[in-house]
Amino acid sequence: MVTEAVSALCRIFDDWTHESRRLVSIGDEIRDWMMDVDRRGGSAFYDASSKLRLFRERLEVQFEREDMLLATLSTLYPASSPEV
């Protein structure tokens, strides 16, 4: 049982880490794109709002997922634990 719980905990944190890295990557891509647009002196308000809307939607999904992961975590470890 302990091994299963630790394995489940590892999966939770792996998922969390993977998605966090993905969100940072998306943010970096948007930043780089905006800096490129600024360097060229252009205005890309519509494109920027579209990119940011998609990023916002991705964040909303991530926050919902984090809530589910926290619920799973609190089920697996209702009290303080050295693993957590």
C-alpha positions, 0 to 999 in steps of 0.5 A: 500500500505504501509503495502504491501511494508513493507511486501515485504521489510521484505521478501527481508531482510528475504531472504537475511539473510537466504541465508547469513547464509547458505553461512556462514554455507557452509564456516564453513563446508569447513573450518572444513573439511580443518582443519580436513584434515590438522590435519590428515596430508593428502593432499586433493587438488582435494577434496578441489578444488571441494568443493571450486568450488561448493562454488564459484558457490553458491556465484555467484548465491547469488550475482546475487540474491542480485542484483535482491533484490537490484533492487526490493528494489530500485523499492519499495523505490526509495527515502530514507525511514525510513523503509529501 
